[in-house]
Amino acid sequence: MQQGLTMIYDTSAAADIHRPTSWYEFLLAPTKLDEHLKGLLSGTVKNPSGVDLLKIFLTQAQTASGNRATMLNTLSAKICVGLKFTLDDIEKQVPQKHQRFLIEEIARLDGNVRYK
């Protein structure tokens, strides 16, 4: 495990079962991330939190390259958009070295990603 960030826990509110989930599942199936974010907003899902996922994706993107890095950065921005992060949320939750890049990625996605 790299820095203890490769495994996260997905809690199913309906089944109340904890099972280890690799962050790769969200990378390989972006619709799973969309469903997870909707669950976080509705309160039916608690783990992993949006901030936990954001930190995992940003950390992994630092060491990734090519398409993998691009996808991790896109997923990071989708988390912020999907959970309706404000600039204040980003300043408080995201390490300063990632803030500018993340805001630029959010702006790039603005025309492509909409959550209601």
N, C-alpha and C positions, 0 to 999 in steps of 0.2 A: 504494500500500500504506500502510495506516495504522499507523504506529509499527513496521513490520516484522512485524506480528502476523497479517496476513490470510492468509498462506500457511504451511502446515505440510507435512511430508513423511510420507507413508504408506509404510511398507516392508512389502512382502509377503514373508514368509519363504519361502513355497513357490516363488515366481517370482524372488525376489531382485531386484525391480525397484523403483526409486525413482521416484515420480511426484508432482508437486505436487498437493496436495489442499486445497481451500478449507475453512475451518472451517464454511462454509455447508452443506457436505454433511452434517455431523453435526447441524446445526440443522434441515435439511429432511428428514433421514431418521434419526430418533432410534434406530432399530434398528441402524443402522451404528455408532453410539456403543456400544451394548450389545455388539455383536460385537467392536469394537475393545478395549473394557475386558476382555472375556474373553480376548482374545489377549494383552493385557498381563499378565494374571494367569498365564496358562499359559506365557508366555515366547515365544510364536510371533510376537508383534508387539513392536517396540521403539520405533517412531516413529509419531506423536508420543507422547511420554510423557504420563502422566496429569497430571503437574504442568504441562507445557507447555500442554495443552488447558485445564486449569483456569485458568491465567493468561490465556490468550486469551479464554475465555468471560467471566471477571470483568472484564477490560479492556473488552471490547466491550459488556458489559451497562451499564457506567458511562455510555456515550454513547447507548445505545438507549432506546427508550420503548415503552410498551404491551406487546403480545403478544411482540414480539421480546425485550424485556428480561426478561420473565417466563420465556420459554423458555430464554434463556441462563443465568439464575439456576438454573432447574430442572436444566439439564444440568450445571452446576457441582456441584450437590449430588449428582447421580447419579454423577458421577466419584468423589467422596469415598466414597459408599456402595459403589459398585461395586468400588473398589480397596481397600476396607476401611481407610480412613484412620482413624487414632486421633486423639484430641484433640492429642496431641503432634505428629503429622504435620501437622495443620492449623496449629498454632502456628508450626511451623518453615517450612512451605511457602507459606502464604497470607499476603499482606500484612495487617497488623493491622487496617487500616480495613475489610477484608472479612470478618474472622473471625466476628464476632458474627452478621452477616447470614447467612453461610454455615451456621453451626451451627443457626440458626433454620430455615433452609430444609431442612436435613437432617432436623431434628425433624419438620417438616411432612410430608416425604416418607416418614418412617419406616413409616407404615402402608400406603403405596402401593407402595414399591419394595423388593424383596428380591432379593439375589444370593446364590447358594450357592457 
